[in-house]
Structures are given as C-alpha cells and as structure tokens.
C-alpha cells in the first residue's frame, strides 16, 4: 500500500463501525466510511468530542450535525501548500488527504525531468494535485465540469502563494476537452485523472467508470507528447482493483511508449494504531529514465 504519512494538519484518529474520526487542522470531524467494518478502538467519549458529524439518510444523501460552531471554511497545510476545507454535501470536505502520496510522486517526476513538463489534470476537483504540480514547476491544465470546483482550485493556488504559476482552469466535460485537444494538436508530458465511479452528463448520459475508463485512457494517450513523463489514474470504484488498473495501463500506454506500470492501494495511517485505512487504488505509468 502507498501511504500518505507526511501530513501535519490532518490525521485519522480512529476508525470503526462504519465511521472514521479525523482531525482537520484544529477541528475534529466524524464521517461515514463503508469499508470500516471493524469495531472502534477509542472509547465512545472520544468520538463524541467531534465538532461535527455526518449522518447518511436512508433515502440518499445525508446531513451534517454540529456539536460546536465551525467556521464556514478553514485552511490546512501540507508542507508549503495550503488548502481550504469545509463541511460539504455527501460527507465531503473539499480535499482527499490520501492523494498526497500521489502529489509527492508526480512532483518528484516533474522536478526530475530536467525539462518543461506540461500536465493535464482531468476531473481535477479542488486542485490538490494541480497546486502540488504547479509548486514543482509544471505547466498545468486543470479540467473539471463543475464551475464551483474549478473556482475552489483557483483559490487553493492563491492560498499556496502560487497564483503566478502557469495554470489554465477549464470548466468542461473531460472527454470532450481531450478530443478537442487532439484536433488542436496540443500535447502533454503528464496526465492524471480522478474520474467518478458513476454520474450523468448534461444530456442525461450515464457514466459508469468500468465501462468508460479504457476508452478515456486511449483518448488521453493520443495527447501525450513523444517524450511523456507520467500517467496516473485514481479509482474509488471497488470493481477496479489495482491489478485491473495495471492491466488497463499496460495495454493502453506501454505498446506505444514503453516504460513501467505499477498499481497499488493507497491509504492513511491511523494515529497510535498499527493499522492503515484503505482509500482506493491508483495506477501509475512512468517513462524509462
């Protein structure tokens, strides 16, 4: 497992009975996690100290309940990077802390390339990866279909003191954008994607990751430059295990560019416990040095 263990402003305090207890800066949140099927370790009085907790609804969605008053949003840092987080719908906070292990890997690839690296970030959400890549010196094109997520990404770049870095912010359907980039002849040395497991397009089209991801990878390969550096895919879909991501990338990328594919689970350490919280899978392709 690839472990995001360099956080100072974030920590998993405990897990159990379908929930996780987390520290986000100075605030404690309690959120559902369906993978957590073991009992809690800390006494219930520690869980009851949470400033807010999210409860799922039997009819879908859910709501936050506040034990203490929280600000509308607050900042957390990762190294020299800063991000704004807040309690959002569907239990989210605007940041996936386990992805820091991928931010570090991509930043190292960019810094070690010894040449300009253009990166395409698809389904870029609130820009955690975009900010990390910009800090490492990459030129980034950040694409997400949600205007408010792109706005949050811009804010995170500014919070990190990187507002002058070469980042383009695009509100668009990711596949359609990639196909337009093909026609425009634009190319990238790095691509990452964090596609949703399920969704609907503006015309009611159904998106199911298992059915769409291979075609999306193949379309993205067409906008890789002749000297690419990396390609990264994240998945929170249980059906796409790490070996499936490995096989997809091996078939779609290696025949044209060679290089090395690896895939693994990613996770977070739990404070003072000899255990790791699984948080999805990631597939990585990297060029031969």
Secondary structure, 3 states (H helix, E strand, C coil): CEECCCCCCEEEEEEECCEEEEEECCEEEEEECCCCCCCCCCCHHHHCCCCEEEEECCCCCEEEEECCCCCCCEEEEECCEEEEECCCHHHCCCCCHHHHHHHHHHHHHHHHCCCCCEEEEECCCCCHHHHHHHHHCCEEEEEECCHHHHHHHHHHHHHCCCCCCCEEEEECCHHHHHHHHHHHCCCECEEEECCCCEEECCCCCEEEHHHHHHHHHHHHHCCECCCCCEEEEEECCCCCCHHHHHHHHHHHHHHHHCCEEEEEEEEEEECCCCCEEEEEEEEEEECCC
